[in-house]
């Protein structure tokens, strides 16, 4: 089951480290042939992703990662929907306001307390032109551009000046519940996949309920899902005819966090480190997602391999 596509990635259009063009270059250099940017509650990266992927000879698929907190906390990836569908367009605009209002509050408080000096909110907006959904990353990147902070100090900066302060500014607009998110994705022409079903974002025990809500797939090869749960997830997906997705999220080379560690030894102790090409989906599962059609022959062969081989050997492509 050699990995072909990375379908859970974030860019600077939400809380990622790379621009779409940079992310395409990093993913291609790592060995991926296809990718999706699934930014949090925003779709603004896709046009740049598509252009960069076409230029690099890579495939891509449209996606957005939605947060829901009812009936419990889940992350739901909507694939291949129309972001211009009016209810969806409005909701994405609302989510940009929700996040940016929170970030503006954190920044204003930081200025008042002397945490943030030498930069204005207008400069942050100018530096992040074209990005609607603004979080702490966008403050930091603008400060980095002005030489006010050092890249390797991001986590220290975040923990000291941002993490607790974000709770001082309750969201101005609530997340939609699971039922409404899945329905809206479908109405916009897409389909929904449950991301990293492992605490604190639900569990594989929730799959039957998620199917009742209209979810059509689950992630498997994701760094937050332990190997034993990955094996369980792939067996559930095959049993219930669910699409299979996966990706590196904020971890690995594509997560863009490696430069924040003083040494390779320290990096490899971090949960952000994952072996290259260890998260994502095979070409067979990518083609299923792209075409929205289960490949019975491909799945039968994989099921046979799961019967006769160790799961650890299969996911390594052996």
Secondary structure, DSSP 8 states (H G I E B T S, - for coil): --EEEEEEE--TTTT-SS-HHHHHHHHHHHT-SEEEE--BT--TTHHHHHHHHHHHT-EE--EEEEEE-SSS-EEEEEES--TTSHHHHHHHHHHHHHHHHHHHHHHHHHHHTTSS-S--HHHHHHHTTT--S--HHHHHHHHHHTTSS-GGGHHHHHHHHTTTGGGGS--SS----HHHHHHHHHHTT-EEEE---STTS--GGGHHHHHHHT--EEEEEETTS-HHHHHHHHHHHHHHT-EEEEE-BTSHHHHT-GGGSSSHHHHHHSTT---TT-SBEEHHHHHHHHHT---HHHHHHHHHHHHHS-HHHHHTT-
